[in-house]
Amino acid sequence: MPVYSYRCGTCGVQFDRKQKFTDQSLTRCPECGKKSLHKVYSPVGIVFKG
């Protein structure tokens, strides 16, 4: 299962959550309870050899 990072736009808390591909994205912040969560996308390190 992949690990997704979320950040709350209201209180700024950031956390990681392990979810299935078929699970719905989280929307409610566990800290402040507001519906302002967004997924945080991080760059993936790729090395090309050749």
MOLIN-V803771 format. One record per helix or strand of 3 or more residues. SS is the DSSP state (~ for helix, > for strand). FROM is the first residue (numbers start at 1). LEN is the number of residues. If there is no record, write none. Layout:
# MOLIN-V803771
ss: [SS:SS]
from: [FROM:FROM]
len: [LEN:LEN]
This chain:
# MOLIN-V803771
ss: [>:>:>]
from: [2:14:37]
len: [7:6:4]
